[in-house]
């Protein structure tokens, strides 16, 4: 490999990037846009659930139940309705997600030590949201029942009943259970695929469409020099985007890396090699910028978003899709990001993911090299 020829290819690609100011501005606008949109708009936390109440009992006990519910951080009481006829309007119009209906005789049944019925309607359009809301309501009801039982035993002069099993739960790694602490690092994997794979998917195809590939073939230049020369400029651009995303995540959302910064950079470099190699492979195969752009969207961005354990847990996927995820580089990079950002784990735990990314990068690079050799370079 000749350093002069390699530097010439790198300069040529840098000049094209500078001249194509739209792609250059897009490369740096994407991280800013994704960080802001995902950080503020995408949240896996279920809170501020819109709630309406119908209180047919209108007793101090029912009002106490309503006050305890509205005091919870998970429920926002929007209105106390006069009858159940208005509940359909609120739920059907998506103005509320939960309706609590307290039946007549609520306080009397509690005083007589009978079962007091409270009907709760939950909008199940989103099953994940509905499942979380049901868990919140179950926990709230159990806590309310425990308080009533404690008051009853206290009035009877008896000691409070202590449950035989007490679960003392402690949250590790993401103590506040903030979804953004997981989402912000995960966005870095998406940014790399967009900037690394989608932009490089155009570089070889552009040479074919503009008719300059035949000129390149006639020059004393090797396949390795073409690959490195095309990839290196985008490597530095994508690396700068990663640093920008890390800075914005800390400045805007307070997401701070707990682990080793250099281990993070090592994993990022390996993942970047995979992303760039994928983009160049798509570009070499399609030989069309339009097809390359669509192929990059289909084979790089979407798998990185859907099959990487970023948005959807892999364990909940069908078995076939779980097998496919092993071929998605973002799966291993997400594991590195979580380990470095949240768990503060080191090389002893993350080396398998690093090794897989290194193997994928080497394999894809070799495939690109052989394809270019077959093209006559």
Buried (B, 14 or more C-beta within 10 A) or exposed (E): EEEEBBEBBBEBBBEBBEEBEEBBEBBEEBBBEBBEEBBEEBEEEBEEBBBBBBBBBEBEBBBBBBEBBBEBEBBBBBBBBEEEEBBEEBBEEEEBBBBBBBBBBBBEBBEEEEEBEBEBBBBEEEEEBBEBBBEBBEEBBEEBEEEBEEEEEEEEEEEEEEEEEEEEEEEEBBEEEBBBBBBBBBBBBBBBBBBBBBBBBBBBBBBBBEEEBEEBBEEEBBBBBBBBBBBBBBBEBBBBBBEBBBEBBEEBBEBEBEBBEEBBBBBBBBBBBBBBBBBBBBBBBBBBBEBBBBBBBEBBBEBBBBBBBBBEEBEEBEEEEEEBBEEBBBBBBBBBBBBBBBBEBEEEEBEEBBEBBBEBBBEBBEBBBEBBEEBEB
